[in-house]
Amino acid sequence: MDTSLLDPPASARPVMPTAHPWPAPDPTARHRAPHTRRTVALTLAGTVAALASIAVGNTAVGAIAVLFVISWPLERLWRRHPVGVRRLALRTDLAYAVASPALQFVGLVAAVVLGAVSLAWLPGLALRPAVGLLPGWVRTTAGILLFDVLVYWTHRWSHTVPLFWRFHAIHHSTRHLDWVSGFRAHPLDGAFIAPAFAFVLAAGFDAEITGALAVLQFVVGIWAHLNVRWRLRKLRFLVLTPDFHHWHHANEPEAINTNFSTLLPVWDLLFGTFRVPDGPGPRRYGVDEPVPTSIGAQLLHPFRRTGRRVRRRGVRADAATG
């Protein structure tokens, strides 16, 4: 029997400072690549591949360029942590961004299957006649609030259900939050929202509104990962902000299991998980368990039997959470 599914995930239990087996990373470390002929050749090949990808319709590469042009000046002028542009594991997060269309397709297929077999659409169909009686603006508002609170609980369960955490830990494994770190996510992690989506659609709420809300949550999620020191105190109770979400990613005892909302922080306020202190911001991100550094190994990592096997093979925690 695989007992790893019964073990509580690392982020679901209090973590003492002595539990961290590695020192905090040097925030000024840039990890420059050596200027060799091989590096130059790979850079040129990558540039050609990116341009060819844009030419055949891969808008993800163009979107990355736009996000970089917008985000980079903000992170240089108001940066929270003094991390260089070529920071630790940047290539991994860029690989996720470029591969996002393919990963999203995989996640969509898995979501359709999971949504169907979950049977969450059955109670939705039972609720459909009552939803049909609501005025249009009430139905739209109720649909937005219902979907957002279901996303909150799905996200919360991703931290407390060991099976879900296996996939969600990939997103939390990054030790530096910035404009591109939000792309690091396992495609099956996002598929767990499928039962909630199936319920909302079967209940008769507008599919276009729900889909637009999912896209909005993704865009706001990218903004929330920015490496900026904005506090935005007047907005922290109304909408997701970088200060709010950075505390969610913090690998510090007081930040464990807080700030699960992905759009409206009202759910954290209602369910007692809101935490944005006025003092200094988080100093450490990532997870305690070892996670591989490359995108391929990370995509396969949730399917490994246990994290103990990884440790026995000698993977160091400080190298595995990049």
Phi, psi and omega in degrees: 000136180279100183284352181295335180287343180266347181282135177293140180295158185299324183280353183266000180230154181301142181241123177277150181305329181287352182283346182281115185276004181223154178287160178299140181293149177289113185293343180269355182292128183255342179051058181294141176280144179293144181273078179251169178298322179296319179297316179298317181296317179295322179296316179295318180296319178295321179295315179297317180296322179294316179296319178295324179297319177296320183296328181267008173103009178280095183287348181299320181295316177297322178296322178298317179297317179296315179298321179295315181298323181280316189278323186302312178299322180296319181286339176277323183279323185233037186293143179279312180242137183284067181261135180292165180300315180269068184274177182304129175065023177299320182297323178297315181291324175295324177297320176298318182296315180294323182275002186303322178300316180292318180294322178294326177295316177299316179296324180294316179299314179296323180293320179298315180295313182295319179297324180288313185283344180288338182062018178292342180286342180294308175295333176296316178297324178294330181274347188302317180300320180292322179295324180295340180277349182284144172301156185304312184289328177292317180296319179295313180298315180297322179295318179296313182294318181296313181296320182293321179289327176292324175295321177303310184290325176297317178296319180296318179293334177296340178262342186247340177265117186307318181297316179295321183297330178307319182274322183288335180299334178299317179295323183276356184285343180293137182261359177226124177264128175200192189298332184259347183293337180294342179285339183289106180198140177286136183299329179283343175297314179290339182290341183290349177278354186302315179302320178296318180296318179296320179297314183296316181292317181294332179286351176099010176284152187299123181293324181294319179295316180295318178296318178296324179293321178297318177295318179298319179297324178294313181296315178297327178296321177297315179298323184289343179270356183305140177275070181232154184262016179298133177268320177048053187300327182285344182255347189298336179267354186253322186209160180298131178233160177302319180299317179297312188283330177299325177292329177295325181274351185295134176262066180226145188307319185285349182259356183296132177058054176226159171056063181272345183298144179249358176212303183250112180294356181302330182290323175293324178294319182289323187256012171075026180244011181280133176204108173223087183291157181277350181283200179301151180283183181300148178251343185218138177237176177105191180231160180283326183286147180289132177232135181301165184265331184273156183294321180297314180293326179291323179293332179270342188303318181297341183269358176291154185297306180212159174290338181294327178298322180296316180296320181294336178276001171091014178286121182283143181295325183289334178271339189271355182247018180287000000 
